[in-house]
Amino acid sequence: MNAAPGAAGAMGTSAAAGLLACRACGQLSRRPAADAPCRCPRCGARLRTRKPQSVARTWAYLVAAAILYVPANILPVMETRSLFGTQKDTILSGVAYLWTSGSPELAVVVFVASIVVPLLKMGALGYLAWTVQRGAARRRHERSRLFRLVEAVGHWSMLDIFVVALMAALVRLRVLAEIEAGPGAAAFGAVVVLTMLAAMSFDARLIWDHGRHHD
Amino acid sequence: MPAIGPIGTSALVACHECDTLHRRVPLRRHALARCTRCGALLYSPPPFSAQQLFALVLGSLLVFMIAMAFPIVGLEVQGTRVSSTLPEAIWRLWDQERPVVAVLVFATTALFPLLELSALLYLLWHLLHGRCAPGFARVVGAVQALRPWGMIEVFMLGVLVAVVKLSHMAHVIPGVALWAFGALTFLLAAVVSFDPRHLWELAEDARP
């Protein structure tokens, strides 16, 4: 076998060498001859060459996230009731409020976490899934790095949900003002969870698989 | 089921992100092994011993309790004072008929971090006594599954943003839990630097 491990320098992939790498504990095992399901001898996790239906799952979560992204940005995430009436804030108007009320640094932080990160994640994962589907061989290093970035920044989009939760908990001075979480908060939280699931479903190893089509 | 022979963990390692095989080489402390093809992290030596991690996890759990039990911030408006702990904030979301948001905040800031820390404490307690905890594989799997969903550090930033927003309306008094969450952010960053896969190496040393 020419792809056998041990040839110095030019080692192929574990899949080409007839091995299976455990996603849970990292243990390598020999792949059985038949395509029977098998488990890691060390930790008992299911062993697979690649995540099953990776691209299809990524698309499914992405489409769901993109649909919910609309109400997440249109519906108010925070409703302030005060003597002067009710004020409804969306994600974007919350950023604008921070900017105009003299905290431009925080406005930038919230803008990046709530607007830039979700859009970047959806765009990047869509691009990665699409290029993998086409069997693209170019820009592998860049795509690999892009995926790592998406995974690393994903959960920071939850920032605004936490801000709203705290504001609602504290501002409850019945006469003066009261803050409640709006329906947009639930949609926005769902977008964050769905984009994280999309990133988890995507198998980065597909970026490096040569000219093979998946799903 | 067909027999599959493990080929020795120490000999080879496959890149998590591009599947390229590499021969394992011993590393110095604080060194990292990166994939020669895609540049992803292959492996690194454990940053802590089991004893050190146990102490860190125990400390994190204690600080976690303080962060949950005490008010995060208080507001003072015309002599009235309002303050809120994290459980109270979550309960208020539930009360406002925002169950999705309440469950999301509860899971990411309280339940998942608590479960992960408890699971680590349980595994390490047994490892320090030279044995594998019952259900070892499943509990390690749970730690790995919970890890991406713990968001204490994001919550900490959220508290700071909320404090700035509220300071325009009223006098804000920092609470005990604010400092506790700050400390917890650093403690958890250290805990998370320990890859749960190292637990398998510790378990192999513990086995007779």
Interface residues (C-beta under 8 A of the other chain):
Chain A: P5 M11 G12 T13 S14 A15 A17 L19 L20 A21 R23 A24 C25 G26 Q27 L28 S29 R30 R31 P32 A33 A34 A36 C38 R39 P41 R42 C43 G44 A45 Y97 L98 S101 S103 L106 V109 V110 A113 R140 H141 S144 R145 F147 R148 G154 H155 W156 M158 L159 D160 I161 F162 V163 V164 A165 L166 M167 A168 A169 L170 V171 R172 L173 L176 A177 E180 A181 A185 A186 G189 A190 V193 M196 M200 A204 R205 I207 W208 D209
Chain B: M1 P2 A3 I4 G5 P6 I7 T9 L12 V13 A14 C15 H16 E17 C18 D19 T20 L21 H22 R23 R37 C38 G39 A40 Y43 I72 V73 G74 L75 V77 Q78 T80 V82 S83 S84 E88 A89 I90 R92 L93 Q96 R98 V100 V101 L104 V105 T108 T109 A137 V140 G141 Q144 P148 W149 M151 V154 F155 L157 G158 V159 L160 V161 A162 V164 K165 L166 H168 M169 R197 W200
